[in-house]
Amino acid sequence: MPPPDPKAAIRDQALALGFDVVGFAPAALGPQAKENLRGYLEQDYHGDMGWMAETEARRAEPTVLWPEAKSVIVVALNYGPSRDPLELLGHTERANVSVYARNKDYHDILKKRVKAVARWLHREYDAGVKVFVDTAPVMEKPLAARAGVGWQGKHTNLVSREAGSWFFLGEIFTTLALTPDQAETDHCGSCRRCLNACPTDAFPAPYRIDARRCISYLTIEHKGHIAREFRKPMGNRIYGCDDCLAVCPWNKFAEPTGEEAFLPRAELTAPRLRDLALLDDASFRQVFSGSPVKRIGRDRFVRNVLIAIGNSGAAKSHLKVVESLLGDPSPLVRAMAVWALRQLCGKGDVAILRDEHAARESDPAVVAEWSAES
């Protein structure tokens, strides 16, 4: 016979499998979440992420994604750092990789556990289940708020009074009708630390984010050349940005993760920029095997690294590396190599290299970098 209390049994099973927080929500989103999504898309805040607009109907209503769904079980897994990730911003010759990407790809770790809970649920209650971990059109943060896991802060990320903001989310849609948990209320108050901390002013208003200005979007999702106005504010952030999370006062309650797969690999804790810039495609794939960083590819990655090198102020240790990339096969890399060169060298040295390389250049974006004044 199945356990008499489905919610208690499900929660116990999820916690036993290593999840830190479990919540229950109806398979529905309120009108405010739909309105927020519509406004986000109408303002083009999603940038290059066209799939968000293409899947709007399914994203805005869980039962459009799966009509049989009655409840959503939201699980959270802590990946909290043991040290303040902002400390590394002062070490300009080192690369700053977002905390979540310093080891294994969380999708693999999380989905395996969510599937284990879902299989148990199906076996115990003969319930239909579907599992989602950040790769389907699911508005997981509003659902998590409805499930009582936390609330969406002014930076639009989820915040928990017990666990702060350092956690991954997964969802199980089920045909089982479960009593929803009490939705969490907003506890940001008058605090604006996350908004004020953003290096690129990506928040047009509290609870609104313009992804086109967000360093996480620019370094991970954006496939083209990064606009000049954002390069210097990027500093040494080469993959993602943790600033708005790191300054949140609710993180005083966060605990460092105990998950071995989320502990930072030594080579990604504070890697040297010059070493990363020298990676070719094969070595990039080798270094980032099993890492979420791998999905952006070597060219976009080195593009980001070159921007950080341009911001390092360390011409002596980086100049030869930058010069070697002026003839790289990728225009993304060549353009940022030119930009980094301009940041590190005087006009005379730039002019010599321009005479050598610019005449052979055919890509308009790279030509524009050679022609720029600074």
N, C-alpha and C positions, 0 to 999 in steps of 0.2 A: 504494500500500500504506500502511496506517496505521502510525504510529510504533511501534517494537517495545516500548516501555515505556509502558503507558497512564498510570500515575501520574505519571511524570516529565513526560510530554508534557502532561497535563492541568494539572499545576502550572505548567509554563512558560507555557502559554496564559493561565491566570488571572493570573499575575504580569505578563505582557505587556499584559494589558488593564487593568492598574492596581491590582489587588488587592495587599494587603500581606502577607497570610498565607493559606495554603491547607492544609487538612487533610482526612483521609479517615477515615470511620467506617463501621461496619456499619449497616445499616438496622434498628437495634434499640436499645432502651434497657434498661439493667440494672434489676434489681428495686429498687434504692435510689431511682432517679429516679421510678419509679412510686409508691413508698411516700411519697416527699416530696410528690408532687403530690396524692395522696389525703389526706394530712394537712393540706396547705395548704387544700384545699377543705372538709374537715370542720371546720376551725377558722374557716371563713368569712373567711379572710384575703384573699380575692379581692374582697370588698366588692360593688360594683355590677356587677362584670364577670361577669355570669351566663353569658356565652358560654364562659368557661373550664370551668365545670361541664358545660355542654351538650355540649362537645366532648372530655370527659375521655378517652373510649376512644381516639379518634384521636390525641389529644395524647400519650397514654401509650405508644403503640406505632406507629412509623412505618408498619409494614406493614398496620395497620388503615386508615390514611389512604390508602395505595397498596400493595396486596398484591404487586405485581410488583417493588417496590423491593428491591434487594440491597445497595446502598451509598449513602452520603451524602457528598457533597463539600461541605465547609464553607469559605466564603471570608470574609475580614475586610477591612474598609476603614477606614483611620485617619481620625478627625476631630479629633485632638488640638488643644487650644487653644494659642495662643502665650503667653498670660498666665494667671496663676492666676485661675480664675473666682470664687474666694472674695473677691477684692479688692473686688468691686462691692457686697458685702453691707454695707459701711460707708458707702456713698453712698445714704442712705435716701430721697432725693428722686428717685432713678433706679430704673428697673425692672431686675430681674435675670431674664433669659431663659436657660434651660438652653442650654449650649454647642451641643448638637446641633441646636437649632431656630433658630439665628441667621441662617440663610440658606435655601437650597433644601431641599425635602423629600427626605430621604435615600432614601425608598422609591423615588422616581422614578429617582434617580441609580444606586442599587444594583441595582435590578431590571433596568435596561437592560443593565448589564454582566454580571450573572449570566445573563441570557438569551443574551447573546453567547457566553459559555462553553458553555452548554447546547446551542446550535445547532451549535457547532463539534464538541462531543462526539458529538452525534447523527450529524453528517455523517461524522466520521472513523471511528466505531465502530459505526454503525447501532444505537445504544443508545437505549432509551426514557429520557426525561428529564422531570422536573417541577421547576419553579422556585418557591422560597418566600422571601419577604422580610418576615418579621414580621407578616404579615396572615393567616396560616393557622394551624391548630392543630398547631404544631410546637414541641417543646421544644428550641429552638435552643441554649440555653446548655449543657445536658447533652450534646447531640450535639457541640457544639464542643469540650467537654472530652474526650469520647471520641475526637475527631479530633486531639487534641494541640494545639489552638489555644491553650488556656489552661485555667484551673481556675475553678470558681465560688468566689469569696471569701466571707468572712463576711457581706458585704453582699449576697450572692446574685448579684452581677454577675460577668462573666467577667474574669479577670486573666491577663495574659501576662507572662512574665519578660522578653520582648524588647520588648513594645509597650505595657505598662501596661494601662489599661482603656478608653481612648478609641477604640473602633472599633465599626463596625456589622457585623452578621453577615448572611450570605445562605446558602441551602442549595440544592444540586441533588440531588434524589433520582434515582437511575439504576438501570436494570436490569443495568448492567455490574457484575460482581463484581470489586471492587478490594481489594487487601490493606490492611487498616486501619493507620493510623499508631498509634504508641504513645500511649495515653491520658495526659494530663497529670496529675501528682499535685499535691496541695495544698501551697502554700508560704506560707500565711498565718502559720504558727507561732503565737506567743502575742500577736501584734499585735491590738489592738482599736480602732485609730484610726477606722475607718469606723463602728463601732458607737457609739463615744463622740461622734462628730461629728453624729449625726442630731438635728436640732432638735426632732423630735416623738416620739422614742423608738419608732421604727417597727420595731425589731428585738427581738422577744420573747426571742430567743436567737441565738447565732451561727449563720449559715447559714439563718435563718428571717426572713421579712419579713411584717409585717402591712400589706398595702397600704392598709387603711382609715386608717392613721396616716401614710402616706407623702405628702410634699408633692407629689411627681410625680403620684401618683394623685389627690390632692385637687384639684390645679389643672388636671389634664388629663382624667382619666376620670370624676371625680365630677360628676354633673349637678345636684345639689341644692345646698342651703345648706351651707356649710362650718361644722362645729361650732366653738363658741366656743373650746374648749381649744386648737385648732390655729391660730387666727388670728394671735396675737402671735408664736408661733414661726415663722410663715411669713416674717416680715420683709418684704423687698421681692422675694421670689421669686414671680413672677407666672405662670410657665410652667415647670414642672419644677423639679428640684433636683439639684445636682451635688456636694453636700457629701461624701457617702460616697465618691464617686469621686475627688474632688480631693485628699483627705487620704491616699490610699493610697500608701505609700512606693514601690511598684513603678512608679508613674508617673514616677519619675526617669529611667526608660529610654524613656519615651514621647517621640515627636518631634511637633512641630507639623505639622498636615496641610498638604500641598501642593495639595490639591484646591480649585480655585477656588470650586466650588459649596458648599463647607463653610466657607470663610472668612467671618467675620462681616460682615454688611451694616452700614454705618456707623450707620443709623437703629435697629438692634437691638443695638448694642454696649452702650449705656448710655442708653436713651431716658428722657425725662422722664415721670414718672407722670401729671402733669396733662395732657399731650398725649394719652397713651393713653386716659385716662378720657373724653376728649371725643369719641372715635371713635363715629360712628353705624354702622349695619350696612354701608352702602355704603362708607364710608371704611375700616372695618375690613377688608372684603374686598379693597379696593384695596391697602392697606398690606401685608397678609399673603398676597397672591396668590403661589402657588407655595411657601408656607411650611407646615410642619406645624402651626403655630399656628392656621391658618385653620379646622381641623376642629372646634375646640371652640366656635366661634361667638362673636359679639360679646358676648352677654349674660354667658356664663360668663367670658369674658376680662375684661370690665369688673368683674365680681364680684371677680376676683382682684386687679385693679388697685386697687380701692377698699380691700381689706384692706391692701395695701401702703401706700396713702395714710394709712390709719388708724395704721399703724406708723411713719410718717415723722416725726411730731412737728412737722411744718411746717404749722401752721394757716393762717398768713398767705397762703401761696402756693397752698393747696389748698381753702380753705373755700368759695369761690364755685363751684368745680367740683363739690364734694360736694353743695352745696345745689341745684345745677341738676339733679342726678340723683335727688333725693328724689321727683320725680314721674315718673321714667322708666317706660315701659310694662312693663318686666320686673320682676317681684317679686324676682328674684335680685339685680338691681342696686339696687332700692330698699332692700332689707333691709341690704345691705352699705354703702349710702350712710348709713343711719341709724347703723350701727355705727361707721363712720369718723367721722361727726359727733361721736359721743360721745367718741371718742378725742382729738379735736382741740379740743373746746369745753368751756367750763364748763357747769355744770348749768343756769344761768339762760338761756344762749343756746339750749341744747337744748330747754328748756321752751317757749320762744317758738316755735321751729320745730315742735315737737310739736303745739302748739295749732293751728298752721296746717295741718299735713299729716295728723296721725294720725286725725282725725275722718273723713276721706275714705277711709281705708285699709280694704280688705276682705281682703287676704291675711293669713292667720294668722301666718305667719313674720315678715312685716313689722310687724304689730301687736305681736308678741312683742319685736321689737327696740326699738320705741318704748317698751314697758313695762319694759324691762330697767333694772336699777339702774346698770349701768356698761357 
